[in-house]
């Protein structure tokens, strides 16, 4: 019998994805804020990568808004206030994403836009990181208590996996597990069945490594691991 169908939802994948976002936002900020500043190939690659992260984040939030949050609201009306906060956060983050997108496009064309992009990335972190913390430490326990692992995985598949092509998922998987712990890596790679998992892991590894080398080189940014959520500080 598959006991996963009656277990509370295993939501670890959400935190692992968030850790990848925290990691690459920090990497981007490190590359932008201290010399030597990117040469033209790295500058264009960094601008494109930041735009990709903005798209990823937009799609991630769209999947939550369309799939995960309605499922929780339907089963647990008492979670309404927290869900409303998630929606409000997403709206605020959407504005910050738009600022980053404009700045990244400008930086891709003109190196003098570096400070503008750095400010935009920092502004996105200011609103995104507290949201990710709130979502992982407050919202995910509600999700785990409200739906089963099977229901969570069905939502994950429909709203976060199926809308994307195989090549996109291949690069995304390597991006998510970059710098992750062995346990977190195992959690992510087992979201997909064995055969496509093998192809994803082995068919895109070299391409991802090449892309990462262009973006981060061998400097300090290249050593930043996945960044787990910090506990919420309590003030007396």
C-alpha positions as CSV (number, residue, x, y, z in Angstrom):
1,X,0.0,0.0,0.0
2,X,1.2,3.5,-0.8
3,X,1.2,5.2,2.6
4,X,2.1,8.5,1.0
5,X,-1.5,8.9,0.0
6,X,-2.6,9.4,3.6
7,X,0.4,11.3,5.0
8,X,0.3,15.0,5.6
9,X,1.9,16.8,2.7
10,X,5.6,16.7,2.4
11,X,6.4,20.3,1.4
12,X,10.2,20.1,1.5
13,X,10.5,20.9,-2.2
14,X,9.1,24.4,-1.6
15,X,11.9,25.3,0.7
16,X,14.5,23.8,-1.5
17,X,13.3,25.9,-4.5
18,X,13.3,29.0,-2.3
19,X,16.9,28.2,-1.2
20,X,17.9,28.3,-4.9
21,X,16.3,31.7,-5.3
22,X,18.0,33.1,-2.2
23,X,21.4,31.7,-3.4
24,X,21.3,33.2,-6.9
25,X,20.0,36.5,-5.8
26,X,22.9,36.7,-3.4
27,X,25.3,35.6,-6.1
28,X,24.0,38.2,-8.5
29,X,24.4,40.9,-5.9
30,X,27.9,39.8,-5.1
31,X,28.9,40.0,-8.8
32,X,27.3,43.4,-9.2
33,X,28.5,45.1,-6.1
34,X,32.3,44.5,-6.1
35,X,35.0,44.7,-8.8
36,X,36.1,43.2,-11.0
37,X,32.8,43.9,-12.6
38,X,31.5,41.5,-15.4
39,X,33.0,41.7,-18.8
40,X,30.6,41.8,-21.8
41,X,29.9,38.0,-22.0
42,X,29.3,37.7,-18.3
43,X,27.3,40.9,-18.2
44,X,24.9,39.7,-20.9
45,X,24.7,36.3,-19.4
46,X,24.0,37.7,-15.9
47,X,21.3,40.0,-17.3
48,X,19.6,37.1,-19.1
49,X,19.9,34.9,-16.0
50,X,18.3,37.5,-13.8
51,X,15.4,37.9,-16.3
52,X,15.0,34.1,-16.3
53,X,14.8,34.1,-12.4
54,X,12.2,36.8,-12.6
55,X,10.1,34.6,-15.0
56,X,10.6,31.6,-12.8
57,X,9.5,33.5,-9.8
58,X,6.4,34.8,-11.6
59,X,5.5,31.3,-12.7
60,X,6.1,30.0,-9.2
61,X,3.8,32.5,-7.7
62,X,1.2,32.0,-10.4
63,X,1.2,28.3,-9.6
64,X,0.6,28.9,-6.0
65,X,-2.1,31.4,-6.7
66,X,-3.9,29.2,-9.2
67,X,-3.4,25.8,-7.6
68,X,-2.0,25.5,-4.1
69,X,-3.7,28.4,-2.2
70,X,-7.2,27.7,-3.5
71,X,-6.8,24.0,-2.4
72,X,-5.9,25.2,1.1
73,X,-8.6,27.8,1.3
74,X,-11.2,25.2,0.3
75,X,-10.2,22.8,3.0
76,X,-9.2,25.2,5.8
77,X,-11.2,28.5,5.8
78,X,-9.4,29.4,9.0
79,X,-6.2,29.9,6.9
80,X,-7.9,32.8,5.0
81,X,-6.0,35.6,6.7
82,X,-2.6,34.0,6.1
83,X,-3.6,33.2,2.5
84,X,-4.6,36.8,2.0
85,X,-1.2,37.8,3.3
86,X,0.4,35.5,0.7
87,X,-1.6,37.2,-2.1
88,X,-0.7,40.6,-0.8
89,X,3.0,39.6,-0.7
90,X,2.8,38.3,-4.3
91,X,1.4,41.6,-5.5
92,X,4.1,43.6,-3.8
93,X,6.8,41.2,-5.1
94,X,5.4,41.5,-8.6
95,X,6.1,45.2,-8.6
96,X,9.7,44.6,-7.5
97,X,10.1,42.0,-10.2
98,X,9.1,44.5,-12.8
99,X,11.7,46.9,-11.6
100,X,14.4,44.2,-11.8
101,X,13.3,43.2,-15.3
102,X,13.6,46.7,-16.6
103,X,17.0,47.2,-14.9
104,X,18.3,43.8,-16.2
105,X,17.4,44.6,-19.8
106,X,19.2,48.0,-19.4
107,X,22.3,46.3,-18.0
108,X,22.3,43.7,-20.8
109,X,22.7,46.6,-23.2
110,X,24.8,49.0,-21.2
111,X,27.3,48.3,-18.4
112,X,26.6,51.7,-16.9
113,X,23.3,50.3,-15.7
114,X,25.1,48.1,-13.2
115,X,24.3,50.2,-10.1
116,X,20.6,50.4,-11.2
117,X,20.4,46.7,-11.4
118,X,22.1,46.2,-8.1
119,X,19.6,48.5,-6.4
120,X,16.7,46.7,-8.1
121,X,18.0,43.2,-7.0
122,X,18.5,44.5,-3.5
123,X,15.0,45.9,-3.5
124,X,13.6,42.6,-4.7
125,X,15.4,40.8,-1.8
126,X,13.9,43.3,0.6
127,X,10.4,42.2,-0.2
128,X,11.0,38.6,-1.4
129,X,13.1,37.2,1.4
130,X,10.7,38.0,4.3
131,X,7.9,36.5,2.1
132,X,9.8,33.3,1.5
133,X,10.5,33.0,5.2
134,X,6.9,33.6,6.1
135,X,5.8,31.1,3.5
136,X,8.1,28.3,4.7
137,X,7.7,28.8,8.5
138,X,4.0,29.8,8.7
139,X,2.2,28.8,5.5
140,X,3.9,25.4,4.8
141,X,2.9,23.9,8.2
142,X,-0.7,24.8,7.3
143,X,-0.3,23.2,3.9
144,X,1.1,20.0,5.5
145,X,-1.7,19.8,8.0
146,X,-4.4,20.4,5.4
147,X,-3.7,18.2,2.3
148,X,-1.9,14.9,1.8
149,X,1.4,14.3,0.1
150,X,-0.5,12.8,-2.9
151,X,-2.6,16.0,-3.2
152,X,0.4,18.2,-2.9
153,X,2.3,16.3,-5.5
154,X,-0.7,16.4,-7.9
155,X,-0.8,20.2,-7.5
156,X,3.0,20.4,-8.0
157,X,2.8,18.3,-11.2
158,X,-0.1,20.3,-12.7
159,X,1.0,23.8,-11.9
160,X,4.8,23.7,-11.5
161,X,5.9,20.9,-13.8
162,X,3.5,20.2,-16.7
163,X,3.5,23.9,-18.0
164,X,7.2,23.6,-18.8
165,X,9.1,21.8,-21.5
166,X,11.6,19.0,-20.9
167,X,14.6,21.1,-21.7
168,X,13.4,23.9,-19.4
169,X,12.9,21.4,-16.6
170,X,16.3,19.9,-17.2
171,X,18.1,23.2,-16.7
172,X,15.8,24.2,-13.9
173,X,16.5,21.0,-12.0
174,X,20.2,21.5,-12.0
175,X,19.7,25.2,-11.0
176,X,17.6,24.1,-8.0
177,X,20.1,21.4,-6.8
178,X,23.2,23.6,-7.3
179,X,24.9,23.7,-3.9
180,X,22.1,21.8,-2.2
181,X,22.6,19.2,0.5
182,X,22.5,15.5,-0.6
183,X,19.1,15.1,1.2
184,X,17.7,18.2,-0.6
185,X,19.0,17.0,-3.9
186,X,17.4,13.6,-3.4
187,X,14.1,15.2,-2.6
188,X,14.1,17.3,-5.8
189,X,15.2,14.6,-8.2
190,X,12.6,12.1,-7.0
191,X,9.8,14.5,-8.0
192,X,10.0,13.0,-11.4
193,X,9.9,9.3,-12.4
194,X,13.1,7.2,-12.8
195,X,13.6,7.4,-16.6
196,X,13.0,11.1,-17.1
197,X,15.0,11.7,-13.9
198,X,18.0,10.0,-15.5
199,X,17.7,12.1,-18.6
200,X,17.3,15.3,-16.7
201,X,20.3,14.6,-14.4
202,X,22.6,13.4,-17.1
203,X,21.4,15.2,-20.2
204,X,21.7,18.7,-18.9
205,X,24.5,18.6,-16.4
206,X,27.3,19.8,-18.7
207,X,25.2,22.6,-20.2
208,X,24.3,23.8,-16.7
209,X,28.0,23.7,-15.6
210,X,29.0,25.8,-18.6
211,X,26.3,28.3,-17.9
212,X,27.3,28.6,-14.2
213,X,30.9,29.0,-15.2
214,X,30.1,32.0,-17.4
215,X,27.9,33.5,-14.7
216,X,29.9,33.1,-11.6
217,X,33.4,32.1,-12.7
218,X,35.6,30.9,-9.8
219,X,35.1,33.9,-7.6
220,X,33.3,34.1,-4.2
221,X,29.9,34.0,-5.8
222,X,30.5,30.5,-7.2
223,X,30.9,29.1,-3.7
224,X,27.6,30.3,-2.3
225,X,25.5,27.2,-1.5
226,X,21.7,26.9,-1.4
227,X,20.6,29.3,1.4
228,X,18.1,27.8,3.8
229,X,15.5,29.9,5.5
230,X,16.5,31.6,8.7
231,X,14.3,31.3,11.8
232,X,11.9,34.2,12.5
233,X,13.4,36.3,15.3
234,X,11.2,37.0,18.3
235,X,11.5,40.4,19.9
236,X,10.6,40.9,23.5
